[in-house]
Amino acid sequence: MALEITDANFEELVLKSDKPVLVDFWAEWCGPCRMVGPVVEELAKEYEGKAVIGKVNVDNNPEISTKFGIRNIPALLFFKNGEVVDKQIGAVPKSVLAGKLDTQLA
């Protein structure tokens, strides 16, 4: 299951992670976010132990959303060693996100 990432635990779960991290910035009212949500959950299961997969509700966590300039959602940011190394804006097929994660694991 994807981790719930908040303003309070972002540094610990994302920036200090020794594994690649995929963070899904989303909101309840966002249609495309609801399309991407199940894909993110599938990736969380498939990459368990290899990568950290989490979700940030932009309505509840404005600090982190503002820090990374999230203006459009869903926004999926890929982190490695505490840095944003890739991103995907909008709903895309699972294969696109898996490919980006695989690149970080290589």
N, C-alpha and C positions, 0 to 999 in steps of 0.2 A: 504494500500500500504506500502511496506517495506520502511523504512527510508534510505536516502542516508547518510551513515556515512563516515566522512572524518578524516584526521589527525587533523583538526582544531576542530571538534565537538565531537570526540570520547570520551573524558573524560566526557563531559556533558551528552551525550546521553547513554553511556554504563557504565562507571565506577561509575557515581553518580546516576544511575537509582535505584528507589526503587522497581522495578519489575525485574523478570528474563529477560535476554536479549539473543537473538540468533543473531549472526553476521555471515553473509555469505561473506567470502572472495572469490572474483571471478575476472574474466577478460573477455573482449569481445571475445578474440580469443580462449577461452577455451570451447571445445565441451561439456564436462560433466557439466560445469558451466551453460550452456544454458539449460541443462536438469533439473538442480536443481532450476533454477531461478523461473519458474512458481510455483513450490512447495512452495518456500519461500514466494512468493506473496500470495498464498492461506493461508498459516499459518499466515501471517500478518493480513489478514481479520478475520480469525477464532479466533485468540488470542488477537484481539484489546481490549485494556483496561485491559488485564490480563498480557501481556508480551510485550516487545519491540522487534520488528523484524527489522533488518537492513542489509544493504549490503555495503561492502567496496570494491571498485575497486582497486585491488592491484597495477595496473599500475599508477594510479593517487595518491595513498596514500602509498608510500613506507615506511614512518616512522612507521606507526602502524603495517604494515605487517611484518616489520623487528623486531619490539618490541616483537611480539608474535611468531616469528620463523616460519612464513608461508612460506613453501617451495613447497607444493603441493596444488593445488586448484582443485575443490572447497574445501575449509576448512570451516567448520561450528563450531564456538566456542560458548559455552553456558556460560554466566556470571551470577553470583548471588552475590550481595553485592560487586561488583567491582572485583571479582575474577573469573578466569576461573574454572568452575566446571565440564565441560564435553566438548568433541569435537568429531567431525565426519569428516573424510577425505574421499572425493570422493562422487560420486552420490549414493544416497540410496533412498528407497521408503519413501513417505511422512509419513507413519506410524512410521518409525524409529525416524524421527525428532520430530514428535508429542509426541511420548513416552518419549523422552528425555526432552522435554519442560514440559510435565505433571509431570515428576519427580521433576523438579525445582519448580513447583507450589504447590506441595503437602506440 
